[in-house]
């Protein structure tokens, strides 16, 4: 990644988009269970908070490139799982 600020902006943007999709699905989707929707919304907020804090405090011992590449890949995997859960809410 180019810099921390850009990475934080990207994570915030993706999380807000996924959050909005989840809310929209709960409002306009068929038979969305409120408990499942609330759990997904909470997990999106937790993921955002976790990854933003991990950007600010990298692990010692790893090179920055390896650390941030791993961080980006882990984030992408978790967001993909959340999107799969959103699509399976009905």
C-alpha positions as CSV (number, residue, x, y, z in Angstrom):
1,X,0.0,0.0,0.0
2,X,1.1,3.5,-0.7
3,X,0.6,4.8,2.8
4,X,-1.3,4.3,6.0
5,X,-3.8,7.1,5.3
6,X,-4.8,5.7,2.0
7,X,-5.2,2.2,3.5
8,X,-7.3,3.6,6.4
9,X,-9.5,5.5,3.9
10,X,-10.0,2.3,1.8
11,X,-10.9,0.2,4.8
12,X,-13.4,2.9,6.1
13,X,-15.0,3.1,2.6
14,X,-15.4,-0.6,2.1
15,X,-16.8,-1.1,5.6
16,X,-19.3,1.7,5.2
17,X,-20.4,0.3,1.8
18,X,-20.9,-3.2,3.3
19,X,-22.7,-1.7,6.3
20,X,-25.0,0.2,4.0
21,X,-25.7,-3.0,1.9
22,X,-26.5,-4.9,5.1
23,X,-28.9,-2.2,6.3
24,X,-30.6,-2.0,2.8
25,X,-31.0,-5.7,2.7
26,X,-32.6,-5.8,6.1
27,X,-35.0,-3.0,5.1
28,X,-35.9,-4.2,1.6
29,X,-35.0,-7.9,1.7
30,X,-37.5,-10.7,2.3
31,X,-37.8,-12.2,5.8
32,X,-34.4,-10.9,7.1
33,X,-34.0,-12.0,10.7
34,X,-33.2,-9.0,12.9
35,X,-30.8,-11.0,15.1
36,X,-28.7,-12.1,12.1
37,X,-28.6,-8.5,10.7
38,X,-27.6,-7.0,14.0
39,X,-24.8,-9.6,14.4
40,X,-23.5,-8.8,10.9
41,X,-23.6,-5.1,11.6
42,X,-21.7,-5.6,14.8
43,X,-19.1,-7.7,13.1
44,X,-18.6,-5.1,10.4
45,X,-18.0,-2.4,13.0
46,X,-15.6,-4.7,14.9
47,X,-13.7,-5.6,11.7
48,X,-13.3,-1.9,10.9
49,X,-12.1,-1.1,14.4
50,X,-9.6,-4.0,14.4
51,X,-8.0,-3.3,11.1
52,X,-7.7,0.4,11.6
53,X,-5.9,-0.2,14.9
54,X,-3.7,-2.8,13.3
55,X,-2.6,-0.3,10.7
56,X,-1.6,2.2,13.4
57,X,0.4,-0.5,15.4
58,X,2.2,-2.9,13.1
59,X,3.7,-6.1,14.5
60,X,7.4,-5.9,15.3
61,X,9.7,-8.4,13.5
62,X,7.9,-8.4,10.1
63,X,8.9,-6.2,7.2
64,X,6.3,-3.5,6.5
65,X,5.5,-4.8,3.1
66,X,4.9,-8.3,4.3
67,X,2.8,-7.0,7.2
68,X,0.6,-4.7,5.2
69,X,0.1,-7.3,2.4
70,X,-1.0,-9.9,4.9
71,X,-3.3,-7.3,6.6
72,X,-4.9,-6.4,3.2
73,X,-5.4,-10.1,2.3
74,X,-6.9,-10.9,5.8
75,X,-9.3,-7.9,5.5
76,X,-10.4,-9.0,2.0
77,X,-11.1,-12.5,3.2
78,X,-13.2,-11.3,6.2
79,X,-15.2,-8.8,4.1
80,X,-15.9,-11.6,1.5
81,X,-17.2,-13.7,4.3
82,X,-19.5,-10.9,5.5
83,X,-20.8,-10.3,2.0
84,X,-21.5,-14.0,1.7
85,X,-23.5,-13.9,4.9
86,X,-25.4,-10.9,3.7
87,X,-26.4,-12.6,0.5
88,X,-27.6,-15.7,2.5
89,X,-29.7,-13.7,5.0
90,X,-33.0,-14.6,3.3
